[in-house]
Amino acid sequence: MKLHGWNITYCVGGLILLAVTLFLASTPWNADSILVAIRSTGKSSLFLFSLAFTASSVYYFWKAPFSKWVLKNRRYIGVSFAASHFIHLGLITLVSVVFPEPFLEDQARSQWIFGGIGYVFIALMALTSSDKAQHRLGIKNWKKFHLIGGYYLWFVFFMTYVKHSKVDPSFYTPFLVFTIAVLLLRLIKHFKAK
């Protein structure tokens, strides 16, 4: 694939932002429209996170050009996930300010806390996604931090889809199953490699 490096992040982030903008410009201006955009960016974030989170596992089991490309560009896919999820946060902020009710009533305090910690991890992981940051932190500390952050973010996705699956099981259960499969793939590779 010709697309690589930071161009991946620029293209993916730009396309998601463009798609959200065009969607909101072409639909009625109300809370439902913003909520559709929030759900869409949540899915794009899950997809990008899963690609980065399982890159080495997928390559371990399936050595193909695409899996090799994903592994080689995992850093930039990870930063693309950060871009997608900060667009997601921007939409959450927008609906909270412009159409606060009933959106804010439906959000538990624990969601804001766990989600907020998740965004701190996302920001720090994105900011440390460079050779220079690796060198400053030391490769051992860098790997440990990204490992903890990755598993924490997986847990946030998992809890999000557990909650949504209770409300709309037919739509959200496949996303929950996918999220569980992502973790299982990583764990199977980890123990198989050992």
Sequence and secondary structure as in RCSB ss.txt:
>XXXX:A:sequence
MKLHGWNITYCVGGLILLAVTLFLASTPWNADSILVAIRSTGKSSLFLFSLAFTASSVYYFWKAPFSKWVLKNRR
YIGVSFAASHFIHLGLITLVSVVFPEPFLEDQARSQWIFGGIGYVFIALMALTSSDKAQHRLGIKNWKKFHLIGG
YYLWFVFFMTYVKHSKVDPSFYTPFLVFTIAVLLLRLIKHFKAK
>XXXX:A:secstr
    THHHHHHHHHHHHHHHHHHHHHS SSHHHHHHHHHHHHHHHHHHHHHHHTHHHHHHH  SHHHHHHHHTHH
HHHHHHHHHHHHHHHHHHHHHHHSHHHHTTTS HHHHHHHHHHHHHHHHHHHT SHHHHHHH HHHHHHHHHHHH
HHHHHHHHHHHHHHHHH HHHHHHHHHHHHHHHHHHHHHHHHH 
